[in-house]
Amino acid sequence: MANETEISRRRLLQATGGAAATIAIAGCSGEAPEEGGDGGDGSDGSDGSDGSDGDDGSDGGDENANQLNLINSSVSTIDPIESTDTASASVIRQLYEGLVTYPDGVPEVENVLLDSVDISDDLLTYTFTIKEATFHNGASLTANDFKYSWRRLAEAPQSQRSNFLLGSGFLNVSAETSEENGVGPASVVPDSEAIEVIDDRTFSVTLNAPAPAALDILTYDSFGALPEGYVGDVEGYDGEVDQATFATESAAGTGPFEFDMWEPGTEVRVTRYDDYHGETASLDSVHWQILEDDDAIWTYVNERNADIFPVPTPFYEQSNIDAEADDRGRQAGTYGPLENGDEVNYLGVSELSTFYVGFNAAQTPRSVRRAIAYITNHEELINEVFEGRGQEAFSFLPPGVWPEGPDGYQEFADAFPYGKNETDRDSAQQILEEDGYTPDDPFELTLTTYESEAFEQFGRLTRDKLSGLGIELTLETSPFNTLISRGEEGDLQFYSLGWIWSWSDPAYGLFGFEPENTNTDLIPTDADGYYLDWQAADSENVQKAQDAWERFENNPDPDAEDIRTEAFVDIEEARRDDMIMLPLYHGLTERFWYDYVDVAPTGALGPHYQKYNQTSLDN
């Protein structure tokens, strides 16, 4: 049946000029890869790590000898439609499943709950036949469950990704909207989505326009299935639990593991689901210890409490790597010794991600934003702060997603107007003085970074370079989930985050720059862009970016690729010229694990795509 999916998808690709996206990660916010979290929301997150507590990779006792111990950043929710970060996604992937996935983050669409799909000749109607599976609460999976789950994505107040189902440039499912009678972030008329249940195993969706990346979009975890009516947050259902309970302690998916416990800020555990429809896990459980401090992570690792783990940048030695490229271009080999003397396995993967510092336009003048770009030396940051763990970023879109290909990316990077790989204090001082900011009367600016020594070092370096130029920079750190919450409230003036692609489509990252979508008065319920408040800036680039996004949305047809490409480049130019966000580097995901762990290598979309039912321990 998998062949039917591939045949239908191939026909879609041919009909749309081969534009479908097949690489990346999670529309997630992300922390720097060393932390092992996930990215989302035109925001950020990332988790290439994992760990737990107990000596020798266990959790302190024989009862946990068959437990996989990992390290994670702060988890914000276990509700698939509310999740936008990779830390949460790492857990949700074990509990919930959609129709398709990118296995282990490798950018190749693979069936999960999908048996087959048929696509109409006009590329607007997808008819899905689903497999037999059982939810963790004992209910059998039916097509009604998918309709209900996707209605939640569109209609529920807590949904963070309704645009992935309904938005132009995304799946773009037909639906009625009404300012008076609509619900959810998109003001959808309840149950008006063009989702039709045909029988227990079959349902269809109808789109407003062809969506070349349709199957890739469906790999996103917000499209996961849960039992019909389980949560009472859409019209017509009272629910067995309320959304707050569901998001923290009452999961019910079809995944290979069941929810066991979550102590916010401390730990999460899931246990094997014995009635799983696929390969039943050999592990008894998976445990994530929540650690964000570099010293705490390093101590935890060297006490052998984690089976798969990150190496924080302050303790990382590039010379400890002995690796060579595998058949996918990943660097695979060994790393060591650790501080405890151990040599461990190593995997390095270039990911589709961008780590950046963003500015709230309502709180930071353009001259201040541009001055910081002038004094930022990307090459210096990569080599001296991030220990070579990434590629200099002079655009938000990584080279693998740039709409004009590698040559177009390089041309855009070479045109960086703030001094490429240099510290230009003279230009910074000039534009600050023109705006009235001097050492005697400086602009007061606060940089908020998540708890990462590397980004804290970036902050100190930036503060030193700004000394005597007319900006007084204050530094503060914040737990990752707190930083996200503050961003949504418009309470970040200057901050560090990252974005990891869930599929390789420029629109998937650039949607967060649509100025109207950056309004923090509307985020997260009625907007889901980056925390920029760009709409508040008095700049012609705001209109340039807004017009470009609307031009992209209004031209979805396959033969309009040139129009969409021009729109994407216009958004990048507007971002750069207003310096509303300063990209720093494109990420490298690195994982480290002991020989007794048998785990599949992950791909460019990130470790948060990995399910652990095929991971085993021999210790």
C-alpha positions as CSV (number, residue, x, y, z in Angstrom):
1,M,0.0,0.0,0.0
2,A,3.0,2.3,0.5
3,N,3.5,2.1,-3.2
4,E,0.1,3.6,-3.8
5,T,1.1,6.5,-1.7
6,E,4.3,7.0,-3.6
7,I,2.6,6.7,-7.0
8,S,-0.1,9.2,-6.2
9,R,2.5,11.6,-4.7
10,R,4.7,11.2,-7.8
11,R,1.8,12.2,-9.9
12,L,1.3,15.3,-7.7
13,L,5.0,16.2,-8.1
14,Q,5.0,15.9,-11.8
15,A,1.8,17.9,-12.2
16,T,3.2,20.7,-10.0
17,G,6.6,20.9,-11.6
18,G,8.3,18.9,-8.8
19,A,8.0,21.7,-6.3
20,A,7.0,19.6,-3.3
21,A,9.1,20.0,-0.2
22,T,10.8,17.0,1.3
23,I,13.4,18.2,3.8
24,A,13.6,19.9,7.1
25,I,12.2,20.1,10.6
26,A,9.4,21.2,12.7
27,G,8.0,24.5,12.2
28,C,9.4,24.7,15.5
29,S,11.1,27.1,17.7
30,G,14.4,25.9,18.7
31,E,17.2,26.3,21.1
32,A,20.8,25.8,19.9
33,P,21.3,22.2,18.8
34,E,23.7,21.5,21.7
35,E,20.7,21.6,24.0
36,G,18.8,19.0,22.1
37,G,15.4,20.8,21.9
38,D,13.2,21.7,19.1
39,G,12.2,24.4,17.1
40,G,8.8,25.9,16.1
41,D,6.8,28.7,15.2
42,G,8.9,30.6,13.1
43,S,10.2,30.3,16.4
44,D,12.5,27.9,17.8
45,G,13.3,24.9,19.7
46,S,15.5,21.9,19.3
47,D,16.4,18.9,21.0
48,G,19.0,16.6,19.6
49,S,19.6,15.3,23.0
50,D,18.0,13.2,25.6
51,G,18.8,11.9,29.0
52,S,17.7,10.9,32.5
53,D,18.9,10.0,35.9
54,G,20.7,7.1,37.4
55,D,24.1,5.6,37.0
56,D,25.3,3.7,34.0
57,G,22.5,4.9,31.8
58,S,19.8,3.6,34.2
59,D,17.5,5.6,36.4
60,G,18.9,4.5,39.7
61,G,17.4,1.0,40.0
62,D,16.8,-2.4,38.3
63,E,13.2,-1.5,37.6
64,N,14.6,1.1,35.1
65,A,17.3,-1.0,33.6
66,N,15.4,-1.1,30.3
67,Q,14.6,2.6,30.3
68,L,16.1,4.9,27.7
69,N,17.4,8.0,29.5
70,L,17.6,11.3,27.6
71,I,18.0,15.0,28.3
72,N,15.5,17.6,27.1
73,S,14.7,21.3,27.4
74,S,11.5,22.5,29.1
75,V,8.4,20.9,27.7
76,S,5.4,23.3,27.2
77,T,2.6,20.9,26.4
78,I,1.7,17.4,25.2
79,D,-1.3,18.6,23.2
80,P,-0.3,18.2,19.5
81,I,-2.2,21.3,18.3
82,E,-0.6,23.5,21.0
83,S,3.0,22.4,20.5
84,T,5.4,24.6,18.6
85,D,8.8,23.6,20.1
86,T,11.0,20.7,19.6
87,A,11.3,19.8,23.3
88,S,7.5,19.2,23.4
89,A,7.6,17.5,20.0
90,S,10.2,15.0,21.1
91,V,7.6,13.7,23.7
92,I,4.5,14.1,21.5
93,R,6.1,11.9,18.7
94,Q,6.1,9.0,21.1
95,L,2.4,9.4,22.0
96,Y,0.7,10.5,18.8
97,E,0.8,9.7,15.1
98,G,-0.5,11.2,11.9
99,L,-1.0,9.8,8.5
100,V,2.7,10.1,7.5
101,T,6.0,11.0,9.0
102,Y,9.7,11.8,8.1
103,P,11.2,8.6,9.7
104,D,13.9,9.7,12.2
105,G,13.9,13.1,10.7
106,V,15.1,11.8,7.3
107,P,13.3,13.8,4.6
108,E,11.4,11.0,2.9
109,V,7.7,10.7,3.5
110,E,6.7,7.4,5.0
111,N,3.2,6.0,5.9
112,V,2.3,5.7,9.5
113,L,-1.5,5.5,9.9
114,L,-2.0,6.0,6.2
115,D,-2.7,2.9,4.1
116,S,-3.2,4.7,0.7
117,V,-4.0,8.0,-0.8
118,D,-5.7,9.0,-4.0
119,I,-5.4,12.4,-5.5
120,S,-7.9,13.9,-7.9
121,D,-6.9,15.0,-11.4
122,D,-7.3,18.6,-10.4
123,L,-5.0,18.0,-7.4
124,L,-7.6,19.5,-5.0
125,T,-9.2,16.4,-3.4
126,Y,-7.2,13.9,-1.3
127,T,-8.9,10.6,-0.3
128,F,-7.1,8.8,2.5
129,T,-7.6,5.2,3.5
130,I,-6.3,4.6,7.0
131,K,-4.8,1.5,8.8
132,E,-6.3,-0.3,11.7
133,A,-4.9,0.9,15.1
134,T,-6.0,1.2,18.7
135,F,-5.7,4.3,20.9
136,H,-4.1,4.1,24.3
137,N,-7.6,4.3,25.9
138,G,-8.7,1.2,24.0
139,A,-10.8,2.8,21.3
140,S,-10.3,1.8,17.6
141,L,-9.0,4.3,15.1
142,T,-11.6,5.5,12.6
143,A,-11.8,8.2,9.9
144,N,-14.1,10.2,12.3
145,D,-11.1,10.5,14.7
146,F,-9.1,12.2,12.0
147,K,-11.9,14.6,11.1
148,Y,-12.3,15.5,14.8
149,S,-8.6,15.9,15.4
150,W,-8.2,18.2,12.3
151,R,-11.3,20.2,13.4
152,R,-9.5,20.8,16.7
153,L,-6.5,22.0,14.8
154,A,-8.7,24.5,12.9
155,E,-11.2,25.5,15.6
156,A,-9.8,24.9,19.2
157,P,-8.8,28.1,21.0
158,Q,-5.4,26.6,22.0
159,S,-4.4,25.7,18.4
160,Q,-1.1,27.2,17.4
161,R,-1.0,25.8,13.8
162,S,-4.5,26.3,12.4
163,N,-2.8,28.0,9.4
164,F,-1.0,24.8,8.5
165,L,-4.4,23.3,7.8
166,L,-6.3,26.3,6.4
167,G,-3.7,28.8,5.3
168,S,-2.7,29.8,1.8
169,G,0.8,28.4,1.1
170,F,0.1,25.4,3.5
171,L,-2.6,22.7,3.2
172,N,-5.3,25.3,2.4
173,V,-8.3,23.1,3.2
174,S,-11.6,24.8,2.2
175,A,-13.6,26.2,5.1
176,E,-16.1,28.9,5.9
177,T,-15.0,31.8,8.0
178,S,-17.0,34.4,9.9
179,E,-15.9,37.2,12.2
180,E,-19.2,36.9,14.0
181,N,-19.8,33.2,14.1
182,G,-16.3,31.8,13.6
183,V,-14.2,30.1,16.2
184,G,-10.5,29.5,16.8
185,P,-7.5,31.5,15.5
186,A,-8.9,31.5,11.9
187,S,-12.5,32.4,12.8
188,V,-13.7,29.1,11.2
189,V,-17.4,28.4,11.1
190,P,-17.6,25.1,13.2
191,D,-17.6,21.9,11.2
192,S,-17.4,23.8,7.9
193,E,-14.0,22.4,6.9
194,A,-14.1,20.4,3.7
195,I,-13.3,17.1,5.5
196,E,-15.7,14.3,4.6
197,V,-15.9,10.9,6.3
198,I,-16.7,8.3,3.7
199,D,-16.6,5.2,5.9
200,D,-14.8,4.0,9.0
201,R,-11.5,3.7,7.2
202,T,-11.8,6.5,4.5
203,F,-12.0,10.2,4.5
204,S,-11.3,13.0,2.1
205,V,-10.2,16.7,2.2
206,T,-10.7,19.3,-0.5
207,L,-8.3,22.2,-0.9
208,N,-8.7,25.7,-2.3
209,A,-5.7,25.3,-4.5
210,P,-3.0,22.7,-5.3
211,A,-0.6,22.2,-2.4
212,P,2.6,20.7,-3.7
213,A,3.9,20.0,-0.2
214,A,0.6,18.5,1.1
215,L,2.1,15.1,2.2
216,D,5.1,16.8,3.7
217,I,2.9,19.2,5.7
218,L,1.0,16.3,7.0
219,T,4.2,15.0,8.7
220,Y,3.8,17.8,11.3
221,D,2.8,16.5,14.7
222,S,-0.3,18.8,14.9
223,F,-2.0,16.6,12.4
224,G,-1.9,13.6,14.9
225,A,-5.0,11.7,15.7
226,L,-6.8,11.4,19.0
227,P,-10.2,9.7,19.8
228,E,-13.2,11.6,18.6
229,G,-14.7,13.8,21.3
230,Y,-11.9,13.1,23.8
231,V,-11.3,16.9,24.5
232,G,-14.4,19.1,24.7
233,D,-12.9,22.2,22.9
234,V,-14.8,22.1,19.6
235,E,-18.5,22.5,19.0
236,G,-20.6,19.4,19.3
237,Y,-18.4,17.6,21.9
238,D,-18.5,17.7,25.7
239,G,-15.2,15.9,26.0
240,E,-13.9,13.3,28.5
241,V,-11.3,15.8,29.7
242,D,-10.8,19.5,29.4
243,Q,-7.9,20.9,27.3
244,A,-5.8,21.9,30.3
245,T,-5.9,18.3,31.6
246,F,-5.3,16.9,28.2
247,A,-2.3,19.1,27.6
248,T,-0.5,18.0,30.8
249,E,-1.6,14.6,32.1
250,S,-4.2,12.7,29.9
251,A,-2.7,11.8,26.5
252,A,-4.5,9.3,24.3
253,G,-2.8,8.6,21.0
254,T,-1.8,5.6,18.9
255,G,1.9,5.9,19.3
256,P,4.4,3.3,20.5
257,F,4.5,4.7,24.0
258,E,1.8,5.8,26.6
259,F,2.0,8.8,28.8
260,D,3.2,8.0,32.3
261,M,4.2,11.3,34.1
262,W,5.4,14.8,33.6
263,E,6.8,17.0,36.4
264,P,7.2,20.4,34.7
265,G,10.8,21.7,34.8
266,T,12.1,18.3,36.1
267,E,11.2,15.2,34.1
268,V,8.9,13.4,31.7
269,R,8.4,9.6,31.2
270,V,6.4,7.5,28.7
271,T,6.0,3.7,28.9
272,R,5.7,1.0,26.2
273,Y,2.3,0.5,24.6
274,D,1.9,-3.2,24.1
275,D,-1.0,-3.0,21.6
276,Y,0.9,-0.8,19.2
277,H,-0.1,-1.4,15.6
278,G,3.5,-1.3,14.4
279,E,6.7,-2.7,15.8
280,T,6.3,-2.9,19.6
281,A,9.1,-1.3,21.5
282,S,11.7,-3.4,23.3
283,L,12.2,-0.6,25.8
284,D,10.1,-0.5,28.9
285,S,10.1,3.3,29.0
286,V,11.7,6.6,27.8
287,H,12.6,9.2,30.3
288,W,13.7,12.8,29.7
289,Q,15.5,14.8,32.4
290,I,14.8,18.5,32.0
291,L,18.2,20.3,32.1
292,E,19.0,23.6,30.5
293,D,22.2,24.7,32.4
294,D,25.4,23.7,30.6
295,D,27.2,22.7,33.8
296,A,24.3,20.6,35.0
297,I,24.0,18.8,31.6
298,W,27.8,18.1,31.6
299,T,27.7,16.8,35.1
300,Y,24.7,14.6,34.3
301,V,26.5,13.2,31.2
302,N,29.7,12.5,32.9
303,E,28.0,10.7,35.7
304,R,26.6,8.3,33.0
305,N,23.0,9.2,33.7
306,A,22.1,9.7,30.0
307,D,22.2,7.1,27.2
308,I,21.9,9.6,24.3
309,F,23.0,13.2,25.0
310,P,24.4,16.5,23.9
311,V,27.9,18.0,24.6
312,P,27.4,21.6,25.6
313,T,29.6,24.0,23.7
314,P,31.8,25.1,26.6
315,F,32.9,21.5,27.0
316,Y,33.1,20.6,23.3
317,E,36.3,19.8,21.6
318,Q,36.2,19.5,17.8
319,S,39.5,17.5,17.9
320,N,37.7,14.8,19.8
321,I,35.7,13.8,16.7
322,D,36.8,10.9,14.6
323,A,34.2,10.6,11.9
324,E,33.6,10.2,8.1
325,A,30.6,10.8,5.8
326,D,27.9,8.1,5.5
327,D,25.7,7.6,2.5
328,R,23.6,10.7,3.4
329,G,26.5,13.0,4.0
330,R,26.2,12.7,7.8
331,Q,29.4,12.6,9.8
332,A,29.4,9.3,11.7
333,G,32.0,8.0,14.0
334,T,33.2,8.5,17.6
335,Y,33.9,11.3,20.1
336,G,36.1,11.2,23.1
337,P,37.3,11.0,25.6
338,L,34.6,12.6,27.8
339,E,35.6,14.0,31.1
340,N,34.9,10.6,32.6
341,G,37.2,8.9,30.1
342,D,34.5,7.3,28.0
343,E,34.6,7.3,24.2
344,V,31.1,7.4,22.7
345,N,29.4,7.3,19.3
346,Y,29.0,10.5,17.3
347,L,26.7,11.8,14.6
348,G,26.8,15.2,13.0
349,V,24.0,16.3,10.7
350,S,23.6,19.6,8.8
351,E,20.1,20.6,9.6
352,L,17.6,23.0,8.0
353,S,17.7,25.6,10.7
354,T,18.6,29.1,11.5
355,F,19.5,30.5,14.9
356,Y,19.2,34.2,15.3
357,V,18.6,37.2,17.5
358,G,15.3,39.0,17.0
359,F,14.1,42.5,17.8
360,N,10.8,43.9,18.9
361,A,10.3,46.7,16.4
362,A,8.0,48.6,18.8
363,Q,10.8,48.8,21.4
364,T,14.0,49.1,19.3
365,P,14.7,51.8,16.7
366,R,16.0,50.7,13.3
367,S,19.3,52.4,13.9
368,V,19.9,50.3,17.0
369,R,19.1,47.1,15.1
370,R,21.3,48.0,12.2
371,A,24.2,49.0,14.5
372,I,24.2,45.5,16.1
373,A,24.3,44.0,12.6
374,Y,27.4,46.2,11.8
375,I,29.3,45.0,14.9
376,T,28.5,41.3,14.5
377,N,31.2,39.2,12.9
378,H,29.6,35.9,11.9
379,E,32.9,34.1,11.2
380,E,34.2,35.1,14.7
381,L,31.0,33.8,16.3
382,I,31.1,30.4,14.6
383,N,34.8,29.8,15.3
384,E,35.2,31.4,18.8
385,V,31.7,31.2,20.4
386,F,30.0,28.2,18.7
387,E,33.2,26.1,18.3
388,G,32.6,25.6,14.6
389,R,29.2,24.0,15.1
390,G,27.3,25.5,12.2
391,Q,27.5,27.7,9.1
392,E,27.5,31.5,9.0
393,A,24.0,32.8,8.2
394,F,23.5,36.0,6.2
395,S,19.9,35.2,5.3
396,F,17.1,33.6,7.3
397,L,16.5,30.9,4.7
398,P,19.3,28.2,4.8
399,P,21.1,27.4,1.5
400,G,19.0,24.2,1.1
401,V,15.8,26.2,1.1
402,W,16.8,29.3,-0.8
403,P,14.3,29.7,-3.7
404,E,16.9,30.5,-6.3
405,G,19.2,27.7,-5.5
406,P,22.8,27.8,-4.1
407,D,24.0,30.4,-6.5
408,G,21.1,32.7,-5.6
409,Y,21.8,32.1,-1.9
410,Q,25.5,33.0,-2.3
411,E,24.7,36.2,-4.3
412,F,22.3,37.3,-1.5
413,A,24.9,36.5,1.2
414,D,27.7,38.4,-0.7
415,A,25.4,41.5,-0.8
416,F,25.2,41.6,3.1
417,P,25.3,45.4,3.6
418,Y,26.6,45.5,7.2
419,G,30.2,44.3,6.6
420,K,30.4,40.5,6.0
421,N,32.5,38.9,8.7
422,E,33.8,42.1,10.1
423,T,33.2,44.4,13.1
424,D,32.3,47.8,11.7
425,R,32.1,50.1,14.8
426,D,32.5,53.2,12.7
427,S,29.3,52.6,10.7
428,A,27.5,51.5,13.8
429,Q,28.5,54.7,15.6
430,Q,27.5,56.9,12.6
431,I,23.9,55.6,12.3
432,L,23.5,55.8,16.1
433,E,24.7,59.4,16.2
434,E,22.3,60.3,13.4
435,D,19.5,59.0,15.5
436,G,20.7,60.9,18.6
437,Y,22.3,58.0,20.5
438,T,25.7,58.7,22.0
439,P,27.9,57.3,24.8
440,D,26.6,60.2,27.0
441,D,22.9,59.5,26.0
442,P,22.7,55.9,25.0
443,F,19.8,53.7,24.0
444,E,19.0,51.2,26.7
445,L,18.6,47.7,25.3
446,T,18.1,44.3,27.0
447,L,19.2,41.0,25.4
448,T,17.3,38.0,26.7
449,T,18.9,34.6,25.9
450,Y,17.8,31.1,26.8
451,E,20.1,29.3,29.2
452,S,23.0,28.5,27.0
453,E,26.6,29.4,27.7
454,A,27.3,30.0,24.0
455,F,24.5,32.5,23.6
456,E,25.4,34.1,26.9
457,Q,29.0,34.5,25.6
458,F,27.5,36.0,22.4
459,G,25.7,38.5,24.6
460,R,28.9,39.4,26.5
461,L,30.9,39.8,23.2
462,T,28.1,42.0,21.7
463,R,28.0,44.2,24.9
464,D,31.8,44.7,24.7
465,K,31.7,45.6,21.0
466,L,28.9,48.2,21.7
467,S,30.9,49.8,24.5
468,G,31.2,53.5,23.8
469,L,28.9,53.5,20.7
470,G,25.6,54.8,22.1
471,I,23.9,51.5,23.2
472,E,23.9,50.4,26.8
473,L,23.3,46.6,26.6
474,T,21.9,44.7,29.6
475,L,22.1,40.9,29.6
476,E,19.6,38.4,31.1
477,T,18.9,34.7,30.7
478,S,15.5,32.9,30.8
479,P,14.3,29.3,30.8
480,F,13.3,28.3,27.3
481,N,9.6,28.0,27.9
482,T,9.5,31.2,29.8
483,L,11.3,33.0,27.0
484,I,8.6,31.7,24.6
485,S,5.8,32.9,26.9
486,R,7.4,36.3,27.2
487,G,7.8,36.6,23.4
488,E,4.1,35.9,22.9
489,E,3.4,38.7,25.4
490,G,5.6,41.2,23.6
491,D,7.9,41.3,26.6
492,L,11.2,40.7,24.7
493,Q,13.2,43.7,23.4
494,F,16.1,41.7,21.9
495,Y,16.3,38.0,22.2
496,S,17.9,34.7,20.9
497,L,15.9,31.9,19.4
498,G,16.0,29.5,16.4
499,W,13.8,28.1,13.7
500,I,14.0,24.5,12.4
501,W,12.2,23.6,9.2
502,S,9.6,20.8,9.2
503,W,9.7,20.6,5.4
504,S,11.9,22.4,2.9
505,D,9.6,25.1,1.7
506,P,10.6,28.8,2.0
507,A,7.1,29.7,2.9
508,Y,7.3,27.5,6.0
509,G,9.9,29.8,7.5
510,L,8.9,33.1,5.9
511,F,5.3,33.1,7.0
512,G,6.5,34.3,10.4
513,F,7.7,37.5,8.9
514,E,4.4,38.7,7.4
515,P,4.2,41.9,9.4
516,E,0.5,41.5,10.4
517,N,1.4,38.0,11.7
518,T,4.2,39.4,14.0
519,N,1.7,41.4,16.2
520,T,2.3,40.1,19.7
521,D,-1.1,41.5,20.7
522,L,-2.5,38.7,18.6
523,I,0.0,35.9,19.3
524,P,-0.5,33.0,20.0
525,T,-4.3,32.9,19.4
526,D,-4.8,35.0,16.3
527,A,-1.3,35.2,14.9
528,D,1.7,32.9,14.9
529,G,4.6,34.8,13.6
530,Y,7.9,35.7,15.1
531,Y,7.9,38.0,18.2
532,L,8.8,41.1,16.2
533,D,5.8,43.5,16.2
534,W,7.1,44.6,12.8
535,Q,3.7,46.0,11.9
536,A,4.4,48.8,14.4
537,A,7.5,50.0,12.6
538,D,7.4,53.2,10.5
539,S,9.2,51.7,7.5
540,E,8.5,51.1,3.8
541,N,9.9,47.7,4.3
542,V,6.9,46.7,6.4
543,Q,4.7,47.3,3.4
544,K,7.2,45.6,1.1
545,A,7.1,42.4,3.2
546,Q,3.3,42.5,3.6
547,D,2.8,42.9,-0.1
548,A,5.3,40.2,-0.9
549,W,3.5,37.7,1.4
550,E,0.1,38.5,-0.1
551,R,1.6,38.1,-3.6
552,F,2.8,34.7,-2.6
553,E,-0.6,33.7,-1.2
554,N,-2.4,34.9,-4.3
555,N,-0.3,32.9,-6.7
556,P,-0.4,29.2,-5.7
557,D,-0.5,27.7,-9.2
558,P,2.4,25.6,-10.4
559,D,3.1,28.1,-13.3
560,A,3.5,31.0,-10.8
561,E,6.8,29.8,-9.3
562,D,8.7,32.8,-10.5
563,I,6.2,35.1,-8.8
564,R,6.5,33.2,-5.5
565,T,10.3,33.2,-5.7
566,E,10.4,37.0,-6.2
567,A,8.1,37.4,-3.2
568,F,10.3,35.2,-1.0
569,V,13.4,37.3,-1.9
570,D,11.5,40.5,-1.3
571,I,10.7,39.3,2.2
572,E,14.3,38.5,2.9
573,E,15.4,41.9,1.6
574,A,12.8,43.7,3.7
575,R,13.9,41.7,6.8
576,R,17.6,42.5,6.1
577,D,17.1,46.2,5.3
578,D,15.0,46.8,8.5
579,M,17.3,44.3,10.4
580,I,14.2,43.1,12.3
581,M,16.0,39.8,12.8
582,L,19.8,39.1,12.6
583,P,20.5,35.5,11.5
584,L,23.7,34.1,13.1
585,Y,24.2,30.6,11.9
586,H,22.6,27.6,10.3
587,G,22.7,24.7,12.7
588,L,24.6,21.4,13.0
589,T,22.8,18.7,15.0
590,E,25.2,16.5,16.9
591,R,24.3,13.4,19.0
592,F,26.4,11.3,21.3
593,W,25.5,7.9,22.7
594,Y,27.0,4.8,24.3
595,D,27.8,1.6,22.5
596,Y,25.0,-0.3,24.4
597,V,22.4,1.9,22.7
598,D,21.1,0.7,19.3
599,V,19.5,3.8,17.8
600,A,19.0,4.8,14.2
601,P,20.9,7.9,12.8
602,T,18.7,10.9,12.5
603,G,18.2,13.2,9.4
604,A,18.2,16.9,8.5
605,L,14.8,17.5,10.1
606,G,16.1,16.8,13.6
607,P,16.0,14.2,16.4
608,H,12.6,15.3,17.6
609,Y,11.1,13.3,14.7
610,Q,12.5,10.1,16.1
611,K,10.2,7.5,17.7
612,Y,12.0,5.1,20.1
613,N,10.1,1.9,19.4
614,Q,13.1,0.7,17.3
615,T,15.7,1.7,19.8
616,S,17.1,-0.9,22.2
617,L,19.6,-1.2,25.1
618,D,22.1,-3.9,25.6
619,N,23.5,-3.1,29.0
